[in-house]
Amino acid sequence: MTSTAFITHRDCSLHDIGAYHPESPARLAAISDHLIAQGLDHYFVFHDAPLASFEQLMRIHPASHLERLKRASPALGVVHIDPDTAMNPHTWQAALRAAGAGVLAVDLVMSGEVQNAFCSVRPPGHHAGRENAMGFCFFNNIAVAAMHALKAHGLARVAIVDFDVHHGNGTEDCFSNDERVLMVGMFQHPFYPYSGTENPAPNMVNVPLPGGTGSDEFRQMVTEAWLPRLREFAPQLILVSAGFDAHGEDDMGSMKLSEKDYAWITGEIKSVAEESAQGRIVSMLEGGYVLSALARSVAAHLRVLAGI
């Protein structure tokens, strides 16, 4: 049986910017509650997410970005960075935990302590660019994890798979033209953040898909566009920006994927990882806003990761 780490922290639930906001603490509670209800929690090795250090964050983000966010952090109430992205007094700490989870996950899989890891953390990260927070994201968690793998563990090739309904524009900003990183992504188009289609760099495999895209089209895209490039690249570690908002029940977007599709793509990623990366996968939660669909989709993803 696969050894799978589950990394989270209660600080991630303290980032709460109001009942109206879809990126809510209830997302993590729904995941945990569902795993317990399904009896799946016994299969994972649980870890508390550490705080990312400034050194780890500054491999991706300049000090000016970190200082600007820290200064913006309110003592009371809520402060908006942009119309979608806001901080309460606990957001700074939650964001450090979310980025730190990815760093710990990389350390755990690289040491062989576990085969793979899932980071059930928030705020998410894939819209955060090198110098800007946006789209609910403050630090680019998956980029920080990837750079930790490259710098601290000396890897030469890291792949990022992003199946969120939104384009991971921040991750693309962080790694465009970096030959050590291959990013394969899909996203509903046209849709927020209205990027990803204008002359992507050679190491970016961006696949825009129309609203209404379902299982057959998604699986064909993965088979034809993603898998050949991943196998050619032969990554030594695969990182997953695991957004579940392309689910048919999630009204954030209008794609039509199901839990079965998330299980299938996880299996395909796992096959590539077993070929070239000694099975090493780090998956980090991004989107997914309808709680029942999110919880079921994460469970499907985790069942395949853990081989249960």
C-alpha positions in Angstrom: 0.0 0.0 0.0 1.2 3.5 -0.8 2.3 5.7 2.1 0.5 9.0 1.7 1.0 12.1 3.9 -1.9 14.4 4.6 -0.7 17.8 5.6 -2.9 20.6 7.0 -3.1 23.1 9.9 -5.8 24.6 11.9 -4.4 28.1 11.1 -5.6 27.6 7.6 -9.2 27.7 8.8 -8.7 31.0 10.6 -8.3 32.8 7.3 -12.0 33.8 7.1 -13.1 36.8 5.2 -16.9 36.4 5.5 -19.7 34.1 4.9 -20.3 35.5 1.4 -16.8 34.4 0.1 -16.6 31.1 -1.7 -13.0 30.4 -0.5 -14.1 29.6 3.0 -12.9 27.6 6.0 -15.8 25.2 5.4 -13.8 23.8 2.5 -11.2 22.1 4.7 -13.8 21.0 7.2 -15.8 19.3 4.4 -12.8 17.4 3.2 -11.8 16.2 6.7 -15.3 15.3 7.7 -15.8 13.3 4.5 -12.6 11.4 4.9 -13.5 10.4 8.4 -17.1 9.5 7.4 -15.7 7.2 4.7 -13.1 5.7 7.0 -10.3 6.9 4.9 -8.5 8.9 7.5 -6.8 5.8 8.9 -4.8 5.4 5.7 -2.8 8.6 5.9 0.1 9.9 7.8 -1.0 13.2 9.3 1.4 16.2 9.6 0.9 19.8 10.7 2.0 22.3 8.1 5.0 24.3 9.2 5.4 28.0 8.6 7.3 28.7 5.3 10.5 30.7 6.0 11.3 34.0 4.2 14.2 32.2 2.6 11.9 29.6 1.1 9.4 32.2 -0.1 12.1 34.4 -1.6 13.1 31.7 -4.0 9.9 32.8 -5.8 8.7 36.1 -4.4 10.8 39.2 -3.9 11.1 40.7 -0.4 9.0 43.7 -1.6 6.0 41.3 -2.2 6.4 39.7 1.3 6.8 43.1 3.0 3.8 44.6 1.2 1.6 41.7 2.2 2.8 41.7 5.8 2.2 45.5 6.0 -1.3 45.0 4.6 -2.2 42.4 7.2 -4.9 44.0 9.5 -5.0 43.9 13.3 -8.7 43.9 13.1 -11.4 43.4 10.4 -10.8 42.7 6.7 -8.5 44.4 4.2 -8.9 43.8 0.4 -5.9 43.3 -1.7 -8.1 43.2 -4.8 -11.9 42.7 -5.2 -11.6 38.9 -4.7 -8.6 38.7 -2.4 -8.8 39.8 1.2 -6.9 39.4 4.5 -8.1 39.1 8.0 -5.7 39.1 11.1 -5.0 35.4 10.6 -4.5 35.4 6.8 -0.7 36.0 6.9 -0.1 33.1 9.2 -2.5 30.8 7.2 -0.6 31.7 4.0 2.7 30.9 5.6 1.3 27.5 6.6 -0.1 26.8 3.1 3.3 27.5 1.5 5.1 25.6 4.3 2.9 22.6 3.7 4.3 22.2 0.2 7.9 22.5 1.5 7.3 19.8 4.1 5.6 17.6 1.5 8.6 17.8 -0.8 10.9 16.9 2.1 8.8 13.9 3.1 8.6 12.5 -0.4 12.3 13.2 -1.2 13.4 11.5 2.0 11.3 8.5 1.1 9.4 8.8 4.4 6.2 8.7 2.3 5.5 8.0 -1.4 3.3 11.0 -2.0 1.5 13.8 -0.1 -1.7 15.9 -0.2 -1.7 19.3 1.3 -5.2 20.3 2.5 -4.5 23.9 2.9 -5.8 27.4 2.2 -5.4 30.1 1.0 -4.7 28.5 -2.4 -1.7 29.7 -4.5 -1.7 29.2 -8.3 -2.9 32.8 -9.1 -0.2 34.5 -7.1 2.5 35.8 -9.3 6.1 36.6 -8.3 5.1 40.1 -7.2 1.3 40.1 -6.8 -1.5 38.5 -4.8 -4.7 37.8 -6.7 -7.6 35.4 -7.2 -7.8 34.3 -3.5 -4.0 33.6 -3.5 -1.1 35.3 -1.6 1.9 33.1 -2.1 2.3 30.7 -4.9 2.4 27.5 -2.8 3.1 25.1 -5.7 5.9 27.3 -7.0 7.5 27.6 -3.6 7.4 23.7 -3.3 8.8 23.3 -6.8 11.7 25.7 -6.1 12.4 23.9 -2.8 12.7 20.7 -4.8 15.1 22.3 -7.2 17.2 24.2 -4.7 17.2 22.2 -1.5 17.1 18.7 -3.1 19.0 19.4 -6.2 16.5 18.1 -8.7 16.9 18.9 -12.3 13.4 18.3 -13.6 10.1 19.1 -11.8 6.7 18.9 -13.5 3.6 20.8 -12.4 0.1 19.5 -13.3 -2.7 22.0 -12.9 -6.3 20.8 -13.4 -8.1 23.7 -11.8 -10.9 25.2 -13.8 -8.9 28.5 -13.8 -5.6 29.1 -15.5 -2.6 28.9 -13.1 -1.4 32.3 -14.3 0.7 32.9 -11.2 2.6 29.6 -11.6 3.2 30.4 -15.3 4.6 33.8 -14.3 7.0 32.1 -11.9 8.3 29.5 -14.3 7.9 30.7 -17.8 11.0 29.7 -19.8 12.5 27.9 -16.9 13.7 24.6 -18.5 13.9 22.8 -15.2 10.1 23.0 -14.9 7.4 21.7 -17.2 3.9 22.9 -16.5 0.9 21.2 -18.0 -2.4 22.9 -17.4 -6.0 23.1 -18.6 -8.6 25.8 -17.9 -12.0 26.9 -19.0 -11.7 29.6 -21.7 -12.7 32.4 -21.9 -12.7 32.7 -18.1 -11.0 34.3 -15.2 -8.1 35.3 -15.2 -8.3 35.6 -19.0 -4.8 34.4 -19.6 -2.8 31.4 -20.8 -3.5 31.6 -24.5 -1.1 34.3 -25.6 2.2 32.8 -26.8 3.0 30.5 -23.8 6.7 29.6 -23.3 7.9 26.3 -24.6 7.8 24.7 -21.1 4.1 25.6 -20.7 1.5 23.2 -22.1 -1.6 25.3 -21.7 -4.9 23.7 -23.0 -7.9 26.1 -23.0 -11.2 24.2 -23.0 -14.7 25.6 -23.6 -17.4 25.7 -20.9 -19.4 22.5 -20.9 -16.3 20.3 -21.5 -16.9 16.9 -20.0 -15.2 13.6 -19.3 -14.5 12.4 -22.8 -12.9 15.7 -24.0 -10.9 16.1 -20.8 -9.5 12.6 -21.0 -8.6 12.9 -24.7 -6.8 16.2 -23.9 -4.8 14.6 -21.1 -3.9 11.6 -23.3 -2.9 13.6 -26.4 -1.5 16.9 -25.0 -0.2 16.3 -21.5 1.0 12.7 -21.2 3.4 12.7 -24.1 5.1 15.9 -22.9 5.3 14.6 -19.3 6.9 11.4 -20.4 9.3 13.2 -22.7 10.3 15.5 -19.9 10.8 12.5 -17.4 10.2 14.5 -14.2 12.0 13.5 -11.0 9.0 14.9 -9.0 5.4 15.7 -10.0 3.6 18.5 -8.2 -0.2 18.9 -8.6 -2.2 22.1 -8.4 -5.3 20.1 -7.4 -8.3 22.3 -8.1 -11.6 20.6 -8.1 -13.8 23.4 -9.4 -14.1 21.9 -12.9 -16.6 19.4 -11.3 -20.0 19.5 -12.9 -21.7 20.5 -9.6 -19.3 23.4 -9.0 -20.9 26.6 -10.2 -17.7 28.6 -10.0 -17.1 27.4 -13.6 -19.1 25.5 -16.2 -17.1 22.4 -16.9 -18.6 18.9 -16.4 -16.0 16.7 -14.7 -16.8 14.1 -12.0 -15.0 12.3 -9.2 -14.3 9.5 -11.7 -12.3 12.0 -13.8 -10.3 13.1 -10.9 -9.5 9.5 -9.9 -8.5 8.8 -13.6 -6.2 11.8 -13.9 -4.6 10.9 -10.6 -3.9 7.4 -11.9 -2.3 8.8 -15.1 -0.1 11.2 -13.0 0.9 8.3 -10.8 1.9 6.2 -13.8 4.2 8.9 -15.1 5.6 9.4 -11.6 6.4 5.7 -11.3 8.2 5.7 -14.6 10.6 8.6 -13.9 10.1 10.0 -10.4 10.2 7.0 -8.1 6.5 7.6 -7.6 7.0 10.9 -5.9 4.0 13.2 -6.1 3.0 16.3 -4.0 -0.5 17.5 -4.5 -1.8 20.8 -3.2 -5.4 22.0 -2.9 -6.3 24.9 -5.1 -10.0 25.5 -6.0 -13.3 23.6 -5.4 -16.1 25.5 -3.8 -19.2 23.3 -3.7 -18.5 21.5 -0.5 -20.0 18.0 -1.2 -18.4 17.8 -4.7 -15.1 19.1 -3.3 -15.0 16.5 -0.5 -16.0 13.6 -2.8 -13.4 14.7 -5.4 -10.6 15.0 -2.9 -11.5 11.6 -1.6 -11.3 10.1 -5.1 -8.0 11.7 -5.6 -6.6 10.5 -2.3 -7.9 6.9 -2.8 -5.7 6.7 -6.0 -2.7 8.4 -4.4 -2.9 6.0 -1.4 -3.7 2.9 -3.5 -6.9 2.1 -1.5 
